[in-house]
Amino acid sequence: MEYYNYIVLAFIVAGAIIMALSAFLTRRIFGMLPNEDFRSSWRNLYLFMIFFFFGYLGAAYIVITGNRSLLEFLTGIIFFLGAFFVYIVVRIGFTTLKALKGANQGLEDRVKIRTKELELKNQELEHFAYIISHDLKSPLRGIENLAHFMEEDLRDGKTDEVFTNLSSLKGRVDRMEGLIQGIMDYSKIGMVKSEEEEIDMNLLVNSVFGLLGTKAVELKINTPLPTIRGIRVQFVQLFSNLISNGIKFNDKEQGTVIVDYAEKNNSHEFSVEDNGPGIPEKYHEKIFVVFQTLQARDTYESTGIGLSIVKKIVDLLNGSIKLESTNGKGTKFIISLPKNR
């Protein structure tokens, strides 16, 4: 071989070494890529590098053997493949960066949504804490006042009035116990992980009514209810609170609670209707707020948390709830739950 052939050979061998190192680094990139689509593109690039590596070795062999015509032919092929290789590298880089940009945008969108959800949760917690402090203080103040009255009555020997105040005191304690239990039930919604199961809603609703019902109120199921998949305790709480409202606040001699169902294209639509006193339109939003009651607590023993639990469960199931009611003409709650949650 002539002197310049050794120089050409040295450049070819150096190129082969650089290509081998590039293939090694490309191989390591595989483990850093987020999905198979990325890995597939870079795997093709890796194979192309291996092909180039053996092409360099072939060129080195031709230089050593001195076959000039074959070397010229191979040089043309290498120029073409070199340009094609650069195109592939740029194309894969562009595709990868574009996909990563889309993934980052999706991540940013999810972060914004999550941040908004956390802000709403914080607002809800602040509101919840304020209402709890207010509503728990109310029975405590009542207990304190009654204890003071009983102390005065005992000092004056008014035992009859003491027994009356004791009865009122017990009522305040029961109310406070109900509030605390309501707070616990409300706070646990969505926190306890339970397995989903197939639920026969006919059996569930009849079972709930059997625990709550009285002879003064009749249950009617107009349309057979479906069997759906879900967490049983959530549906027990949902229907228990709605049916309980229809029973507790019913002012008719013969009360009626009607549970109905309509299947929609993408959702299950349940309704719970009663023939009670109804709810004025101005209170249709207020009733879903924690601890809000329309009647004085001394008239109806109520924590004002039942419909808040219903609303929270419906929200957790990505559903919606609306109220149809006119004062004096009964109340109808309509719950829409997506089939695919």
C-alpha positions as CSV (number, residue, x, y, z in Angstrom):
1,M,0.0,0.0,0.0
2,E,1.1,3.6,-0.7
3,Y,1.5,6.2,2.1
4,Y,-1.8,7.9,1.5
5,N,-3.6,4.6,1.7
6,Y,-2.6,4.3,5.3
7,I,-4.0,7.7,6.0
8,V,-7.3,6.7,4.3
9,L,-7.3,3.5,6.3
10,A,-6.8,5.4,9.6
11,F,-9.7,7.6,8.9
12,I,-12.0,4.7,8.0
13,V,-11.0,2.8,11.2
14,A,-11.6,5.9,13.3
15,G,-15.0,6.3,11.7
16,A,-15.8,2.7,12.5
17,I,-14.8,3.2,16.1
18,I,-16.9,6.4,16.4
19,M,-19.9,4.5,14.8
20,A,-19.5,1.7,17.3
21,L,-19.4,4.1,20.2
22,S,-22.6,5.9,18.8
23,A,-24.3,2.5,18.6
24,F,-23.4,1.7,22.2
25,L,-24.8,5.1,23.4
26,T,-27.9,4.6,21.4
27,R,-28.4,1.2,23.0
28,R,-28.2,2.9,26.4
29,I,-30.8,5.5,25.4
30,F,-33.4,2.7,25.1
31,G,-33.8,2.4,28.9
32,M,-34.4,6.1,29.2
33,L,-37.3,6.3,26.7
34,P,-40.8,6.4,28.1
35,N,-42.6,4.1,25.7
36,E,-42.3,1.5,22.9
37,D,-42.9,4.0,20.2
38,F,-39.8,5.9,21.1
39,R,-37.8,2.8,21.6
40,S,-38.8,1.4,18.2
41,S,-37.5,4.5,16.3
42,W,-34.2,4.5,18.2
43,R,-33.9,0.7,17.7
44,N,-34.0,1.3,13.9
45,L,-31.3,3.9,14.3
46,Y,-29.2,1.5,16.3
47,L,-29.5,-1.2,13.6
48,F,-28.5,1.4,10.9
49,M,-25.4,2.2,12.9
50,I,-24.4,-1.4,13.0
51,F,-24.8,-1.6,9.3
52,F,-22.6,1.4,8.9
53,F,-20.0,-0.1,11.2
54,F,-19.7,-3.2,9.0
55,G,-19.7,-0.9,5.9
56,Y,-16.6,0.9,7.4
57,L,-14.9,-2.5,8.0
58,G,-15.6,-3.4,4.4
59,A,-14.2,-0.1,3.1
60,A,-11.0,-0.8,5.2
61,Y,-10.7,-4.2,3.7
62,I,-11.0,-2.8,0.1
63,V,-8.3,-0.2,0.9
64,I,-6.0,-2.9,2.1
65,T,-6.5,-5.1,-1.0
66,G,-6.1,-2.1,-3.3
67,N,-9.3,-2.6,-5.4
68,R,-9.7,1.0,-6.6
69,S,-12.8,0.5,-8.8
70,L,-14.6,-1.2,-5.9
71,L,-13.5,1.5,-3.5
72,E,-14.8,4.2,-5.8
73,F,-18.2,2.4,-6.0
74,L,-18.3,1.9,-2.2
75,T,-17.4,5.6,-1.7
76,G,-20.5,6.6,-3.7
77,I,-22.7,4.3,-1.6
78,I,-21.2,5.6,1.6
79,F,-21.9,9.2,0.6
80,F,-25.5,8.4,-0.2
81,L,-26.0,6.3,3.0
82,G,-24.3,9.1,5.0
83,A,-26.8,11.6,3.8
84,F,-29.7,9.2,4.4
85,F,-28.3,8.5,7.9
86,V,-28.2,12.2,8.8
87,Y,-31.8,12.5,7.6
88,I,-32.9,9.5,9.8
89,V,-31.1,11.0,12.8
90,V,-32.8,14.4,12.3
91,R,-36.2,12.8,11.6
92,I,-36.0,10.7,14.8
93,G,-34.8,13.6,16.8
94,F,-37.6,15.8,15.5
95,T,-40.3,13.1,16.2
96,T,-38.9,12.5,19.7
97,L,-38.9,16.1,20.6
98,K,-42.4,16.7,19.2
99,A,-43.7,13.7,21.2
100,L,-41.9,14.9,24.4
101,K,-43.3,18.4,23.9
102,G,-46.8,16.9,23.7
103,A,-46.2,14.7,26.7
104,N,-45.0,17.7,28.7
105,Q,-48.0,19.7,27.6
106,G,-50.3,16.9,28.7
107,L,-48.4,16.8,32.1
108,E,-48.7,20.5,32.5
109,D,-52.5,20.3,31.8
110,R,-52.9,17.5,34.3
111,V,-50.9,19.6,36.9
112,K,-53.2,22.6,36.3
113,I,-56.3,20.4,36.7
114,R,-54.9,18.8,39.8
115,T,-53.9,22.2,41.2
116,K,-57.4,23.5,40.6
117,E,-58.9,20.5,42.3
118,L,-56.6,21.0,45.3
119,E,-57.6,24.7,45.5
120,L,-61.3,23.7,45.5
121,K,-60.6,21.0,48.1
122,N,-58.8,23.6,50.3
123,Q,-61.7,26.0,50.0
124,E,-64.1,23.2,50.8
125,L,-62.0,22.3,53.9
126,E,-61.9,25.9,55.1
127,H,-65.7,26.2,54.6
128,F,-66.2,22.8,56.3
129,A,-64.0,23.7,59.3
130,Y,-65.9,27.0,59.8
131,I,-69.3,25.3,59.6
132,I,-68.2,22.5,62.0
133,S,-66.9,25.0,64.6
134,H,-70.2,26.9,64.4
135,D,-72.5,23.9,64.5
136,L,-70.7,22.1,67.2
137,K,-70.6,25.2,69.4
138,S,-74.4,25.5,69.1
139,P,-75.3,22.3,71.1
140,L,-72.4,23.0,73.5
141,R,-73.8,26.4,74.3
142,G,-77.3,24.8,74.8
143,I,-75.8,22.2,77.1
144,E,-74.0,24.9,79.1
145,N,-77.2,27.0,79.5
146,L,-79.3,24.0,80.5
147,A,-76.7,23.0,83.1
148,H,-76.8,26.5,84.5
149,F,-80.7,26.4,84.6
150,M,-80.6,23.0,86.3
151,E,-78.1,24.3,88.9
152,E,-80.5,27.2,89.7
153,D,-83.5,24.9,89.8
154,L,-81.8,22.4,92.2
155,R,-80.8,25.3,94.4
156,D,-84.5,26.4,94.5
157,G,-85.9,22.9,94.8
158,K,-87.7,22.9,91.5
159,T,-87.2,19.2,90.7
160,D,-89.9,19.1,88.0
161,E,-88.1,21.7,85.9
162,V,-84.8,19.8,86.4
163,F,-86.3,16.7,84.8
164,T,-87.6,18.9,81.9
165,N,-84.2,20.4,81.4
166,L,-82.6,16.9,81.7
167,S,-84.7,15.8,78.8
168,S,-83.6,18.8,76.8
169,L,-80.0,18.2,77.8
170,K,-80.2,14.6,76.5
171,G,-81.6,16.0,73.2
172,R,-78.6,18.3,72.8
173,V,-76.2,15.5,73.5
174,D,-77.9,13.3,71.0
175,R,-77.8,16.1,68.4
176,M,-74.1,16.6,69.0
177,E,-73.5,12.9,68.7
178,G,-75.4,12.9,65.4
179,L,-73.2,15.9,64.2
180,I,-70.0,14.1,65.0
181,Q,-71.2,10.9,63.3
182,G,-72.2,12.9,60.3
183,I,-68.8,14.6,60.1
184,M,-67.1,11.2,60.3
185,D,-69.4,9.7,57.5
186,Y,-68.8,12.8,55.3
187,S,-65.0,12.8,55.8
188,K,-64.7,9.0,55.0
189,I,-66.4,9.2,51.6
190,G,-63.9,8.2,49.0
191,M,-61.1,7.7,51.6
192,V,-61.7,4.0,52.4
193,K,-60.8,1.7,49.5
194,S,-63.4,-0.9,48.9
195,E,-63.8,-3.5,46.1
196,E,-66.4,-3.0,43.4
197,E,-69.1,-5.6,43.0
198,E,-72.3,-6.3,41.1
199,I,-75.2,-4.7,43.0
200,D,-78.8,-5.5,42.5
201,M,-80.3,-2.1,43.1
202,N,-83.8,-3.5,43.6
203,L,-82.6,-5.6,46.6
204,L,-80.5,-2.7,47.9
205,V,-83.3,-0.1,47.8
206,N,-85.8,-2.5,49.5
207,S,-83.2,-3.4,52.1
208,V,-82.5,0.3,52.8
209,F,-86.3,1.1,53.1
210,G,-86.7,-2.0,55.4
211,L,-84.3,-0.4,57.8
212,L,-85.8,3.1,57.6
213,G,-89.4,2.7,56.7
214,T,-92.6,3.0,58.8
215,K,-96.2,2.0,58.2
216,A,-96.9,5.7,57.6
217,V,-94.8,5.7,54.5
218,E,-95.1,3.4,51.5
219,L,-92.2,2.5,49.0
220,K,-93.0,2.2,45.3
221,I,-90.5,1.1,42.6
222,N,-92.2,2.1,39.3
223,T,-89.5,0.6,37.0
224,P,-87.3,-2.4,37.8
225,L,-83.9,-1.2,38.9
226,P,-80.8,-2.4,37.2
227,T,-77.8,-4.4,38.4
228,I,-74.8,-2.2,38.2
229,R,-71.1,-2.4,39.3
230,G,-70.0,-0.3,42.1
231,I,-69.0,0.0,45.8
232,R,-72.0,-1.1,47.8
233,V,-71.6,1.2,50.8
234,Q,-71.7,4.3,48.6
235,F,-75.0,3.3,47.1
236,V,-76.4,2.4,50.5
237,Q,-75.4,5.8,51.9
238,L,-76.8,7.5,48.8
239,F,-80.3,5.9,48.8
240,S,-80.4,5.8,52.6
241,N,-80.1,9.6,52.9
242,L,-82.6,10.3,50.1
243,I,-85.2,7.8,51.3
244,S,-84.7,9.0,54.9
245,N,-85.4,12.6,53.9
246,G,-88.7,11.4,52.2
247,I,-89.7,9.7,55.4
248,K,-88.5,12.1,58.0
249,F,-90.0,15.3,56.6
250,N,-93.2,13.8,55.1
251,D,-96.2,15.8,56.4
252,K,-98.9,13.6,54.8
253,E,-101.1,11.1,56.7
254,Q,-100.0,8.4,54.2
255,G,-96.5,9.2,52.9
256,T,-95.1,7.8,49.6
257,V,-91.5,7.4,48.4
258,I,-91.2,6.5,44.7
259,V,-87.9,5.2,43.3
260,D,-87.7,5.1,39.5
261,Y,-85.1,4.4,36.8
262,A,-84.4,5.3,33.2
263,E,-81.6,4.0,31.1
264,K,-79.8,6.6,29.0
265,N,-77.2,6.0,26.2
266,N,-74.2,6.7,28.5
267,S,-75.7,6.9,32.0
268,H,-78.0,5.4,34.6
269,E,-80.7,7.8,35.8
270,F,-82.3,7.2,39.2
271,S,-84.9,9.3,40.9
272,V,-86.2,9.4,44.4
273,E,-89.5,11.2,44.8
274,D,-91.8,11.9,47.8
275,N,-95.2,13.5,48.4
276,G,-93.9,15.6,51.3
277,P,-94.0,19.4,51.8
278,G,-91.6,20.2,49.0
279,I,-88.7,22.6,49.0
280,P,-89.0,26.3,47.9
281,E,-86.9,27.0,44.8
282,K,-84.7,29.5,46.6
283,Y,-83.3,26.6,48.8
284,H,-82.6,24.2,46.0
285,E,-78.8,24.9,46.2
286,K,-78.6,25.5,49.9
287,I,-79.8,22.0,50.9
288,F,-76.6,20.4,49.5
289,V,-74.4,22.5,51.8
290,V,-73.0,20.8,54.9
291,F,-75.2,21.3,58.0
292,Q,-77.9,23.3,56.3
293,T,-81.4,22.5,57.4
294,L,-84.7,24.1,56.3
295,Q,-86.5,23.2,59.5
296,A,-85.5,24.2,63.1
297,R,-83.5,21.3,64.6
298,D,-85.9,21.3,67.6
299,T,-88.8,20.5,65.2
300,Y,-87.0,17.8,63.2
301,E,-83.9,16.0,64.6
302,S,-81.6,16.5,61.7
303,T,-77.8,17.1,61.3
304,G,-78.2,18.8,57.9
305,I,-75.4,16.6,56.5
306,G,-77.4,13.8,54.7
307,L,-77.8,15.6,51.3
308,S,-74.2,16.8,51.5
309,I,-73.1,13.1,51.7
310,V,-75.4,12.4,48.7
311,K,-73.8,15.2,46.7
312,K,-70.3,14.2,47.6
313,I,-70.9,10.5,46.6
314,V,-72.5,11.6,43.3
315,D,-69.5,13.9,42.6
316,L,-67.1,11.0,43.5
317,L,-68.9,8.8,40.9
318,N,-68.6,11.6,38.2
319,G,-72.3,12.0,38.2
320,S,-74.8,14.8,38.7
321,I,-77.8,15.5,40.9
322,K,-80.7,17.9,40.4
323,L,-83.8,18.7,42.3
324,E,-87.3,19.2,41.1
325,S,-89.7,20.5,43.8
326,T,-92.3,23.1,44.4
327,N,-93.3,24.2,47.9
328,G,-96.1,22.0,49.1
329,K,-96.0,19.6,46.2
330,G,-93.3,17.0,47.1
331,T,-89.7,16.6,46.2
332,K,-87.9,14.7,43.4
333,F,-84.1,14.1,43.3
334,I,-82.7,12.9,40.0
335,I,-79.3,11.3,40.0
336,S,-77.4,10.6,36.7
337,L,-74.4,8.3,36.9
338,P,-72.1,7.5,34.0
339,K,-72.1,3.8,32.9
340,N,-68.3,3.9,32.4
341,R,-66.7,5.5,35.4
